[in-house]
Amino acid sequence: MLDAHYETFFAAIGDALHVTAHSHHPWPDITRAAHLQYWEDSARLTNRKWQEKVFGEVVPEAQRHVARHLGLADAALVAFAPNTHEFVARLYSCLDWSRRPRVLTTANEFHSFARQTRRLEETGRLEVSRVPVEPYATFRERFARALVEPCDLVFLSQVFFDSGFVVERLDELLAGIPAETIVAVDGYHAFMAIPVELGSLGRRVFYTAGGYKYVQAGEGACFLSIPADCHLRPAFTGWYSDFGQLSGAQGERIGYGPAAMRFWGSTFDPSGLYRFNAVMRWLDGLGVTAREIHAHVALLEGRFLAGLASAPLARLPLASLTPPSGQPRGNFLTFDLDAAEDVEGRLATHGVLVDRRGRRVRFGFGVYHDQAFVDALLERLGRALA
Ligand SMILES: Cc1ncc(COP(=O)(O)O)c(C=O)c1O
């Protein structure tokens, strides 16, 4: 229970009950100082900040945090960008567009990938197979069957944004895919929400996530870890991809820097990485990892669901929980409701901040919530949804 570390943010929210820990995470106080530190470094170092501070200290530290939390052997294989969409576009730019590339994905990817993919498909230059996540119990088997067909890109979430359903044992599911296929995992709802140990899978796949959700550090700090032997030459490339060769003559073959540099873009606002590092250092100092965060959230979810079982709310029936209890779940609860918009509106009127994706209302608990918060939430839901 770390609520004392979020005073500034919660003072601004007033008495609203914030239950969107999975999406718009409150920022711990420590991030405010980190943000100001960025300003001060910019004033003190002006354009020297990039070499001395950002690429000299901030990026290597952020790479180490990512590598530690994912169980990656080599931190140098982690690139950063302002959002994951930039990495999606860069991965797409690695495909061979002289023919029609084939993509295998799911029908439940977040919009950054789903929209980009649909748009490319609309041009007629991409062939896409989508495996629906539901029914959950057979997803693994159905995705594994689809993997038998050769394709150029495999892209799937580790935890799905529209349900919280977790794909367990990714290493087994993604084993045996031919080396020439690009395999990418969207881990945004997994990173710092559930324990992730990529191990040898980390040397084979691309893995992307960022700072806005469970890291609690705000925007602008997304990452991509790349496979150990990656020599791809993204066509969508910025000058940071080859920092060392700025003086190369025009007309020479485009070069790419070492390790993950080939997946960098260009000038960005590094303040997100300052906040990212500050949160990681703070959690590290407290000995808090994704394992503790997940266990804490699961405890609160258990209390919340027990409360709904003992005092049922017709507008929020337990039967609408998806995936149903018993299936692996990330760090939020999803209710699939005909009247989702009405429920969201009633909750907002009573100062309960949740979010909604279409028919799905999502409740997310965080490390700053405790059991008393869950009881207060249930009491307020009782009034809002009576
Ligand atoms: C699964 C998943 N991936 C990625 C993102 C964020 O995408 P981007 O960084 O392109 O905004 C989200 C945001 O909600 C998400 O749920």
PDBQT file of the ligand as one rigid body, heavy atoms in Angstrom, charges set to zero:
ROOT
HETATM    1  C1  LIG A 401      -2.201  -3.319 -25.617  1.00  0.00    +0.000 C 
HETATM    2  C2  LIG A 401      -1.813  -1.882 -25.843  1.00  0.00    +0.000 A 
HETATM    3  N1  LIG A 401      -0.764  -1.594 -26.622  1.00  0.00    +0.000 NA
HETATM    4  C3  LIG A 401      -0.385  -0.331 -26.854  1.00  0.00    +0.000 A 
HETATM    5  C4  LIG A 401      -1.058   0.735 -26.285  1.00  0.00    +0.000 A 
HETATM    6  C5  LIG A 401      -0.594   2.136 -26.510  1.00  0.00    +0.000 C 
HETATM    7  O1  LIG A 401      -0.279   2.394 -27.834  1.00  0.00    +0.000 OA
HETATM    8  P1  LIG A 401       0.509   3.730 -28.253  1.00  0.00    +0.000 P 
HETATM    9  O2  LIG A 401       1.798   3.697 -27.475  1.00  0.00    +0.000 OA
HETATM   10  O3  LIG A 401       0.725   3.585 -29.690  1.00  0.00    +0.000 OA
HETATM   11  O4  LIG A 401      -0.353   4.878 -27.879  1.00  0.00    +0.000 OA
HETATM   12  C6  LIG A 401      -2.160   0.486 -25.477  1.00  0.00    +0.000 A 
HETATM   13  C7  LIG A 401      -2.873   1.635 -24.872  1.00  0.00    +0.000 C 
HETATM   14  O5  LIG A 401      -3.934   1.621 -24.366  1.00  0.00    +0.000 OA
HETATM   15  C8  LIG A 401      -2.549  -0.847 -25.256  1.00  0.00    +0.000 A 
HETATM   16  O6  LIG A 401      -3.622  -1.124 -24.494  1.00  0.00    +0.000 OA
ENDROOT
TORSDOF 0
